[in-house]
Amino acid sequence: MTDIHLSSRRRPRRRRHRRLARILAGLAAALLLLLVGISIGRALGDGPSPGGVRTQVRTLDPRPLPPAPRTVTVTVTSG
């Protein structure tokens, strides 16, 4: 065998590896683009709609109660 014959056998393997690497890189880029698109879509969907309902939360202080006119005492005995 000659050196030329051996070198011609190695080239198709390199081409296959390069082709496989390009395909995998393309798939990874497509997957990344898909995930970015999904995250942007979800972020836009989660935002508040303009002119929508506005919720306001307040804490109310209770008014003082007047004194009771009559009191009742309950006594419990056990036995």
Secondary structure, 3 states (H helix, E strand, C coil): CCHHHHHHHHHHHHHHHHHHHHHHHHHHHHHHHHHHHHHHHHHHHHCCCCCCCCCCCCCCCCCCCCCCCCCCCCCCCCC
